[in-house]
C-alpha cells in the first residue's frame, strides 16, 4: 500500500527538485570527503501525517554533518515511480535514499538502480519474517523494510450480531452472508479495490494465492498463472459481480472510495488496509463502534494475502552510501518503528510491537494484522513488475465486468505474461 496520501505538497517538492537539485555535482555548502559520508536527500511520496519530518529532525540534530533533506513527490503512486525512475535511469545522485513501494524493489534491483545492503548491519531478525522477503532479489538484500501492510476484512459487527451470525472465515460464508444478510439490512455485500489500477492486481493475486495458485515464479522468469487454482480464485471475484453480492459500482472503487462506502454505512464487508480502522473509528463515521476486523477469508481458511508497504533503498549512485545505510538503520530502529505506528498510524515491521500490551490496548487490530502479515506473501517479483501489473489489472477487470469468463481470462493472462517474460 502507498503509505501516504498527501498531494498538495508534491507540487512544491517537484519545484524543489527542478530548482534546487539539478545536476549531479556537489550540493550547496557540501564538502566532498570521499568516505561515503555527508548530507543526504530522502525522497518519498507525500507524508500526510507529517510525522516523518519530526523523525528526520531528530536525526539532523545529532548528525549535523549528515543532515537529511526530505523531498515529497505527488500523491499518485505512478507519478512517484515515474519521477524516481527518470532520475535513477539517468544515473543521477539527486536522491540518496528512496522510500519505494515494496513491489518496485525487484525492478529497481534488477536495473542496478539501488545498491545491495549488508544484511548483518541491520536488525532484520527482529522484523516480521515475510516482510524481509519483499526487500530481497537475486538472493541479496537490496532494500530495508520500513512499513508493512496486509489486507483485512472489515465487517459490520452490529448487523451480524442482530442477524445472529459470526464474521466469515471462508469464501462460502462470506458469499452467504453478503447474499442474505446484507440486503435484509439495506446494505451492499462486499467490496475491495476493483478499479483497474495496482490495487486490483493485489486483490486478484490475493484470490489466486488463497485458492492455492500463483502468477509468476523464479523471480519473474516463469509464468504459473494457467492453473485450476487461478481460475477458482478469479471466479470468486467474477461470480460475486455476476450474482450481485459484489455491487457493480465497486468496479470503480479504489481504497478511498471503498472506505467511504463502508464508513458511510453502505457495505456489510470491506477488504482494505489497516489505515481504515482509525478513520472509520472517528466521531464523524457512521460505523464508529459498530464494526470489527478479522483476517481475510479464503476457500477453506484464512486468505493468503499480499504484502503491501514500503522499503527503504540506497541509490546506487549516491556518494554518501555509508551515511545512507546509517539512516536506514535509524529509521528501522525500534524507537522509530514505534513512532511509525503511534504518530504515523502505519504498520511497523518490528515483530515485538504487535504483541506489546500497551499498543494492543490502543490499537486492538494489531493481533489480527500480525496474523495477516504472517500469512501473506510478497507481490510477484519481476524486473518488469509494472508491465505484469498492467496486464493483470486489465485482464481481471475485463473478467469482473463480465466481458470474458474466468477460463478465457486466465488463458489470456498466461499469454500476455508469457510475452512479457520472453521480452525480458
N, C-alpha and C positions, 0 to 999 in steps of 0.2 A: 504493500500500500504506500502511496505517496504520503509521507508523514507530516506534511504541512500543507496549508491551503491558502496562504495569502497571495493576492495577485497584485495589489497596488504597489507594493514595494519593488516588484520586479522591474517596473519601468525605470525607476531610479537606479536600480542595480545595473540595468543594461547601459544606462548612460555612463555610469562609473566605469564599466568595462571598456566602453568605447573611448572615453576621455582619459581615464586615469591609469589604464593598464595596457595601453597599446604597445606592441613590440615585445621583445624578449630580453631586453637589456636589463641592467641593474635598476632596481626600484629607487625612487627618490629617497635620499638620505641613507641608503644602504651601503654598507662596507662589505665587499665580497671577501670572504675569508677562506674559501676553498675547502672547508672541513664539513660541508653539508649542513651547516647551521646558519640561521638567520631568520628574518621576518618572513611570514607566510600569508597566503590568501587561501581561505576556505570557501568553496563555492557550494551552494545548496539551493534547493527550492525555497520559496518564501517561508519564513519562520512565523507562523500565525501566532503562536503563544509568546513569542519574544523571549523565551527562557534561554535560548542558546546564546544570546548576546551577553547575558549575565554570566554564564558559564565561561565564555571566552574572556570576559573582563577579568575574572579571577585568574585565568592563565596569564593574561597580559601583565597583571600586577606583579606576578612572581617571575616572569620571563621577559624583562624589558628589552632584551636584545633579540627576542624571537616572537615579537608580537604578531598576532593574527588579525588580519582584516577579513571581515565577513562580507561576502558578495551573495546576494539573494537574487535568483533568477525568477522569471514569471511563474505563475501557478501551474500551468498546464505541463504535465509530465513530458509530453512530446516536445514542447518548446525547450524545457530544461535539457533534455537529452540532445536536442539539435545544437544548442549553444555549446554544450560541453564537448560534443564530438567534433564540431567545427574547430574549436580551439585545440583539442588533442590531436586531431588529424594533421594540423599544420605544424606540429612539433613545438607549440608554444609552451613556455613555462609560466604562463599567466596565472594558472591555478596550481597551487601546491597540493592541496588536499581536496578531494571531491566526495561529497555525500551523494551516493548513487543508489538508485533503486536496485534491490538485490538481483533483479532479472538482468541487469546490464553487466554484471560482473564478468560473466564468461565472455561476452562480446568484447569488452574493454581489454580483458586479459589476453584474449587471442590476437587482438590487434597490436599488442605491445604498448598500449597507451598507459597502463598502470604498472607500477613496479611490484615484483614479488616481495612478500614480507617474511621476516624471520618469525615463525610461529612461537619459538621459545621466548620471544621478547614480550609476549602478551599473555594475559590470564585466561586463555581460551578454555581451559579445563573447568573454569567456573561458569561458563556460559551454558545455556540450554543446548544440548548436543546438536539437534538438527540445524540450528542457525549457523553453525560453523560451516556446514556443507554449502551454504549459499555463497560463501566467500572463497571457495576453492575452485581451481580449474587446472586441468592437466596435472593433478596430484600436488599442487602447491597452493599455499595461501596467498591470494592476490589482493585481499581486502580484509577489513576487520568488521565483524557485525557490530552495529551500533543501536539499531532499533529493529525489533521483530514485529510480526503480526500474523494472525491466523483468523480465518473466518469463524464467526459464532452464529448460533441461531437465537434470535430474539423472538419471544412469544408473549402473547397477552395472557399473563398469569390470571387476571381476574376473569377472563372469558372461559378459560379452560376449567377454572375452579367451579364456575356456575354450571358448566356442562358436565361436571364430574369426570373430567379427563386429566391425564398427565401429559407433560410435554413429550413429543415424539422422540423415539430412539432409532427408528428405521424409516426408510423412504415410504414403506407401506403405511405406517402410522401417520406420517406427515401428510400423505395424499388423502387418507381417510378423513382426517380432521379438517384439512383445507377444503375438502368437498362438502362435508356435512356441517361442521360446527361454524365455520366462517360465514356461510350465507345465512344461517339461522340468526346470527347476530349482526347482519348487515355489513360484513367485512369481506374484503378480498382474501384469498387463501395464502399465497406465498409469493415472495419476490426476492430477487437478488439484483445483480448488476448486469443487465441484459442488453444494453445498448452496444452496438459493435465498436468496442474500444478494448483496451487491455484488460479491464476487469471482467469482461465477458470471457476472455481467454482463461482467466483464473477460475471463474465459475464452472466453465466447461471441463477444465482439467481436473478440478475437484471431483466432478461427477464421474469422469473416466477413471481416475485413480481409485475412487471409492468402490467402483464396480470391479476393480482388480486389473485395470488396464493401464496403459501408458501411451505417451505420444512420441517421444524420442528416447533413444538410449545411446550409450557410449559418447556422452557429451556432444550430442547432436549429429553423430556420424551414422546413426541407423534409425529408420522410421519404424515405429512399432504400433502405430495407431490402428491399423487394419486388423481388428480383433473383435470377437463377440463381446468382450468386456466393454470396449469403447462404444460399440453400438448400444449396449444396455445403458451405459452412462448417459449417452446423448438422448436416448429415448425417454429417460426420466424427465429431462427438460422439455423435449418436444411434446410429449404426451400431456404434460402439465398445461401447456398453452392450448393444445387441441381440446382437452377436456374442460378447460376453463378454471382450474384451481390455481393456475398462474395467469393473472389477467394480461390481456394483450397489451395494455398500456405499459406493463413492466418491460416490454421490449425497448422502451426508450429511457429506462432508468439507469442512471449512474449511481455512485454512492449517495450523493446528497438527495437526489430525487427519491430513492428508495427509503432513505432515512426519514425524510419528511412525510412520506406516505405512512410509515409506521408511527411516527411521532404524532401525526395528526389523527391517529385512531382509525386508519383505513385498512390496516393489514392485521391478520392474525399471526403470521410468521414472516420473519425477515432474516435473510442471510446478509451480514455486513461485518465490519471490523469493530474492534473494541472501542474506538472513539465514540461510537453511537451511544454507549452507556451513559457517559457524562451528559451529553446533550439531551437525551431522552429523559433524564432524571431531573432536569431543571424545572423551576416553577411554572414556566410557560408551556411545558409539554403536556399534551392531553393524556399521555400514558404514564406520567410520573407516578411511581409507586404501584403501577399496575402491570409491569412487565417483568419477565425473568430471562435468564440467559443459560443456555445449555450448549454442549458441543453439537456441531452439525451432524445430522443423522446420515447413515449410509444404508446400503441394501440390507445388511444383517446386523451391523453395529455402527459405532461412530465412523464418521467420514474420514477419509484420508485427505486432509486439507492441503492447501497450497500456501507456502510461507510468503508473507509479504515483508515489508520493512525496508531498511536502507543499510548499506555498508559504507564504510569509510575507506577510501583508496588514496594512494600517493601517486601523483603524476610522474610517469617515468622520466620526464624531462625536468622535473623540479631540481633546482640547485641546492635545496635545503632538505634533503631526504631525512637526515638524522633528526632535525627539529620536527619534521612532519611525523616521523614514527613516534617520537615522544608525545606529540599532540594526540595521536591515535590512542596511545596508552592512557593518557589523561582522560580523554572523552569516553573511554570504555572502563574506567575505574569504577569501583563500587559506589563511591560517593556521587560521581556524576551520573551514573546509571540510576541512582535513586532519584536524582533531580529530573532525569528523563521522564520518570513516572509521575512524581509529585508536582512538578512545575510544568512539564510539557504534556502531561496526560497521554504519554506514549508508552507502548510496551517495551520494557528493557530486555536486555539479553542475559543479564545475570540471573542464574537459576535461583539463588537463595532469596532473592527479593519476592519471589512468588509464594514463598511459604513464611514470610515474615508476619507474625501475628498482627502487629500494628497496621501494616499495609493491607493485609487481608480484611481487617475491620473497615478500613477506609475505602478499599476497592474490592468489594465482595466477589467480583467476577474473576479475580486473579487465579484461583484454583482451576476454574473452567478453562481459562485462557491457557494456563500452563499445559493442561492435558491436550488442548487443541494444537498447541505448538509442537508438543512431543509426538503427536500423531501425524503431523504434516510433513510434506516434502518440499524441497525447492522446486521452482518452476523449471521446465525443461532447459537444460544447459545447451547452449548453441552459440557459436561465433556469429550466427545470423539470427539471433533471437528476434529482432524486430520484424524480419520477414516471416518467421514462424508465427509470431503473434498476429500479424495481419492476416495470414492465411487461416488460422484457427478462428479468429473472431468473425471473418466474413462467412466462412462455411457454416459455423454454428448458428449465426444469426439467420441465415437463409433457412436452416432446418427448423429453428424455433418459429420462424414466420410461416412455416408450413409450405415453403416453396420446394422442398425436397425431403425425402424420407431419411431417417437415420442411416439406413443401409447405404443409400446413394451418397449421403453427406460424408460418411466415413471413408468410402471409396475415393471420393473426390479429394478429401483432405490428404489421404495417403499419397495420391498422385502429386498434389501440389507440394507437400513436404518433401517427397522424393526429388522433385525438381530442384528445390532449394538446397537439399543436401548435395546433389550432384554438382550444382554450381559452386558449392563451397570447396 
